[in-house]
Amino acid sequence: MSDPMTRSRRAAKDNGAPAVDEQRIQAAVREILLAVGEDPDREGLRETPARVGRMYAELFAGVHKDPRIYLKKTFTQKYDEMVLVKDIGFDSMCEHHLLPFMGKAHIAYLPNGKIVGLSKLARVVEVLSRRPQVQERMTEELADSLMDELDARGVGVILEATHTCMTIRGIRKANSLCTTSAMRGSFQTNQSSRAELMALIYGSR
Ligand SMILES: [Zn+2]
């Protein structure tokens, strides 16, 4: 497994996306420090704007990328049972507060003669998580990308995440977990497909 930094650099190359303007972030972070009454020139803070600039370049590396490019290469395979990848970890940034939310994605599809490399599902999650995001939209975009690109008979996506905008500020509910799901095709219309999916994801817990 490569580290997230290497992963996002490689993804940027694959996708030819424009880079985040780190200089501009640096200037803005310096402004924030001044605005909260800090001295951005004191020793401990001197490097902070540059550090935050690099960090945001990493955290928002998915802004101009199209996650669907990872689903273009498919393989013809006669396999009609469910494909499920559980526990794909992700870290994203809540677009309402610019605070991280992190959790796991579970992605299932029912192929229609086409399958995709399993690691590509994790790539799609990575691109969608590296941008200002809301969990609900991320869930739906994952489901729709797979449904369209794979011509799948069904797609089921479940995301579970902890939102630091709920745990460290505001209502401060430390252990709250937000679950979202998007069901398409047979997972939406066929209750036994959906029940099978839920049993596979949650059954062993
Ligand atoms: Zn938030």
Residues whose N, C-alpha, C, O or C-beta is under 5 A from the ligand:
A	BS01	ZN	C94 H96 H97 C165
